[in-house]
């Protein structure tokens, strides 16, 4: 007889009870996962191969949507705009947030007052944020152009000029870096003092200390910010939508990927075509995340003292 | 050679320059918004710009809330946000308890799936969800905006699960010995010990619901159902370039969140640190 595999009856009953309790407690999430995640993901994959205008049942058309998408110039414009936005907004935001956090970390007086001030814009609804900056960057009456005029500079048309519209969106996105500042500051405060003292003994300059001690120690945070920044940045929608009322003007320079997807889904009701866009987006985001995860071992330092 | 003292001094000066520039960048838009909201039409376009309009035109605020059904929008937003917050706190704490405090096969798989799901962008589920809610007859109601949070939000489940894990297991074990059910342990031991973490969830969910724009835009069509974010956009379309009222309405929208933040700043900052720990 195999004594090792003998399990007392009470243990079996207990295991069963645990399983039942476990399932009961997590039941809302099991339902939520199936209903709001698994089902929609599978369905959107199916819809991406159909022609579906809501009014009539989805009609299977194979890969037609994908072919059409690749030949849709606005798709490429929207993709380019979103990529442009992320490639500038994320690194600029990182440098900006890190500089502010470094500034705060110099045993500054009033550090918590500054931190509060930097964080406040994070709480401002995107819609309000957009209005505030529309007015700040108004071509004729905006505060920024009025200020530039003091130096005889003729300010650009910011949101109304094809050249300046995307840089302007990058600029206003920087108003919300407060969250990253708070996280960076917490990370900087965790850097052990011995490291700086050791660097002092070696006669390191302040600049070298930042480059060779501080930055490596906060790479895990940079890593986190890069991932959330890229996902969030690619999803940019509200600001350009409110600014242009969904048109992406001027000259489609503010037509971002999700705006175009939204337009097909909820303005033209091309649910099939929009699902195709959603799937391309999904795959692109997943590939990007994988690449970044893979790159982590080259530049993210997890060692701690 | 430069002495260590001068060195520290230079560093401090650089830090102050950076911080002052940052402080100006973050505060001027707020101040300009406030100033604009109190201006007459003449002051609005004055050159050089006027910072302190005299007399301040408080009437702009009255106009802002009466020209659009502002209080109706505010009530809708408040209703939707409160129900969403309640749902997120209740469901996520239950689920997190099941993941952290009960040993059952499958809990690790479910937790791994929860983490994966956090990375999924909303846009991939957006269209089938719209069609699903349409089948339920929920379009043009507030239901799609708050009901889903009653079935769990992955990020909060993650946060609470981590928090519950840090509570010593012996606490529940001894209660189990005394014959307490999981429900009792959850409601009278774990929840009271987790007020701060639950507060973080409530705050984050409130801000995210209060400021949400895309989902109300998708689901709400008739004006009396609008939330504040949607209502403000309507304001912009209908009353083109009424900057004073737009700024006044924005200020009234922002103020509740800022007040909550200033009161609960500690919880907020704690919560943000928690999100940073993920790394």
Contacts between the chains, C-beta under 8 A, distances in Angstrom:
chain1	res1	chain2	res2	distance
A	18	B	102	5.8
A	18	B	103	5.9
A	18	B	104	4.6
A	19	B	104	4.7
A	19	B	105	6.7
A	19	B	106	7.7
A	21	B	98	7.4
A	21	B	102	5.3
A	21	B	104	7.2
A	21	B	182	4.8
A	22	B	98	5.2
A	22	B	102	4.5
A	22	B	103	7.9
A	22	B	104	3.2
A	22	B	106	7.0
A	22	B	107	5.9
A	23	B	98	7.7
A	23	B	104	7.4
A	23	B	106	7.9
A	24	B	98	7.5
A	25	B	94	5.3
A	25	B	95	6.6
A	25	B	97	5.4
A	25	B	98	3.0
A	25	B	102	6.5
A	25	B	182	6.9
A	25	B	186	7.6
A	26	B	94	7.6
A	26	B	95	4.9
A	26	B	98	3.9
A	26	B	99	6.5
A	26	B	107	7.6
A	26	B	110	6.1
A	28	B	91	4.4
A	28	B	94	6.2
A	28	B	95	6.1
A	28	B	150	6.8
A	28	B	151	4.9
A	28	B	152	5.4
A	29	B	91	7.0
A	29	B	95	4.1
A	29	B	110	7.4
A	29	B	114	7.4
A	29	B	151	6.7
A	29	B	152	3.7
A	29	B	157	6.4
A	30	B	110	7.5
A	31	B	151	5.5
A	32	B	91	7.5
A	32	B	148	6.9
A	32	B	151	2.9
A	32	B	152	4.3
A	33	B	113	6.8
A	33	B	114	8.0
A	33	B	117	6.9
A	33	B	152	7.4
A	35	B	132	7.7
A	35	B	151	6.8
A	36	B	125	6.5
A	36	B	129	6.6
A	36	B	148	5.4
A	36	B	151	6.7
A	37	B	117	5.5
A	37	B	120	6.8
A	37	B	125	6.4
A	39	B	128	6.7
A	39	B	132	7.4
A	40	B	124	7.3
A	40	B	125	3.6
A	40	B	126	7.8
A	40	B	127	7.7
A	40	B	128	3.7
A	40	B	129	5.2
A	40	B	132	7.2
A	41	B	120	7.4
A	41	B	124	6.0
A	41	B	125	6.3
A	41	B	128	7.9
A	43	B	128	3.8
A	43	B	131	7.7
A	44	B	124	5.9
A	44	B	125	6.9
A	44	B	127	5.7
A	44	B	128	5.1
A	47	B	127	6.5
A	47	B	128	6.9
A	54	B	131	7.5
A	54	B	134	7.8
A	99	B	18	5.4
A	100	B	18	6.6
A	100	B	19	7.0
A	100	B	22	4.9
A	102	B	15	7.4
A	102	B	18	7.6
A	103	B	14	7.8
A	103	B	15	4.2
A	103	B	16	7.6
A	103	B	18	4.1
A	103	B	19	4.5
A	103	B	22	7.2
A	104	B	15	7.9
A	104	B	19	6.8
A	106	B	11	6.2
A	106	B	12	6.1
A	106	B	15	4.1
A	108	B	15	6.0
A	108	B	16	7.5
A	108	B	19	6.5
A	114	B	19	5.8
A	114	B	22	7.5
A	114	B	23	6.4
A	115	B	269	7.8
A	116	B	262	7.7
A	116	B	265	6.7
A	117	B	23	5.9
A	117	B	26	5.5
A	117	B	27	6.0
A	118	B	22	6.3
A	118	B	23	7.9
A	118	B	26	5.6
A	119	B	261	7.8
A	119	B	268	7.8
A	120	B	26	7.0
A	120	B	30	7.3
A	120	B	258	6.5
A	120	B	261	7.4
A	121	B	26	5.9
A	121	B	29	7.7
A	121	B	30	8.0
A	123	B	207	6.1
A	123	B	211	7.7
A	123	B	254	7.1
A	123	B	257	4.6
A	123	B	258	6.2
A	123	B	261	5.7
A	124	B	211	7.7
A	124	B	254	5.4
A	124	B	257	7.9
A	125	B	210	6.9
A	125	B	211	3.8
A	125	B	213	7.1
A	125	B	228	7.4
A	125	B	229	5.4
A	125	B	253	6.2
A	125	B	254	7.1
A	126	B	211	6.4
A	126	B	213	5.7
A	126	B	229	7.6
A	127	B	211	7.9
A	127	B	213	5.5
A	127	B	229	4.5
A	127	B	232	5.3
A	127	B	233	6.0
A	127	B	250	8.0
A	128	B	232	6.9
A	128	B	250	4.0
A	128	B	253	5.9
A	128	B	254	5.8
A	131	B	232	7.2
A	131	B	236	6.9
A	131	B	246	5.4
A	131	B	247	7.2
A	131	B	250	5.6
A	132	B	29	4.9
A	132	B	30	7.9
A	132	B	32	7.6
A	132	B	33	5.2
A	132	B	247	7.5
A	132	B	250	6.8
A	133	B	29	6.9
A	135	B	32	7.4
A	135	B	33	7.6
A	135	B	36	6.5
A	135	B	243	5.5
A	135	B	246	7.7
A	135	B	247	7.0
A	136	B	28	8.0
A	136	B	29	5.7
A	136	B	32	6.3
A	141	B	44	7.2
A	141	B	45	5.4
A	143	B	28	7.3
A	143	B	32	5.4
A	143	B	49	6.1
A	146	B	47	7.3
A	146	B	48	7.1
A	146	B	49	5.3
A	174	B	25	7.7
A	175	B	25	7.4
A	175	B	26	6.9
A	175	B	29	6.8
A	178	B	26	7.4
A	179	B	272	6.3
A	182	B	269	6.3
A	182	B	272	4.9
A	182	B	273	7.7
A	183	B	272	6.1
A	183	B	273	7.3
A	183	B	275	7.1
A	183	B	276	4.0
A	186	B	272	7.8
A	186	B	273	5.0
A	186	B	276	5.8
A	187	B	276	6.8
A	206	B	7	6.8
A	206	B	10	7.9
A	206	B	11	5.5
A	220	B	279	4.0
A	221	B	276	6.3
A	221	B	279	5.6
A	223	B	279	6.2
A	224	B	276	6.9
A	224	B	278	6.1
A	224	B	279	4.1
A	231	B	119	7.1
A	231	B	121	6.3
A	234	B	121	7.6
A	235	B	121	5.9
A	235	B	122	7.4
A	235	B	123	6.7
A	237	B	213	7.8
A	237	B	214	5.7
A	238	B	213	4.5
A	238	B	214	6.5
A	241	B	213	7.8
A	241	B	217	7.8
A	242	B	213	7.7
A	242	B	233	5.7
A	242	B	236	7.4
A	245	B	237	6.9
A	258	B	123	5.8
A	261	B	123	6.3
A	262	B	214	7.7
A	262	B	218	7.9
A	265	B	126	7.1
A	265	B	127	5.4
A	265	B	130	7.4
A	266	B	130	7.6
A	266	B	217	8.0
A	266	B	218	5.9
A	271	B	127	5.5
A	271	B	131	7.1
A	274	B	127	5.7
A	275	B	127	5.4
A	275	B	128	7.9
A	278	B	123	5.3
A	278	B	124	5.0
A	278	B	126	6.9
A	278	B	127	6.4
A	279	B	124	7.0
A	281	B	121	6.8
A	281	B	123	5.9
A	281	B	124	7.0
A	282	B	120	7.5
A	282	B	121	6.7
A	282	B	123	7.7
A	282	B	124	4.4
A	285	B	119	7.8
A	285	B	121	5.7
A	286	B	119	7.7
A	289	B	119	6.1
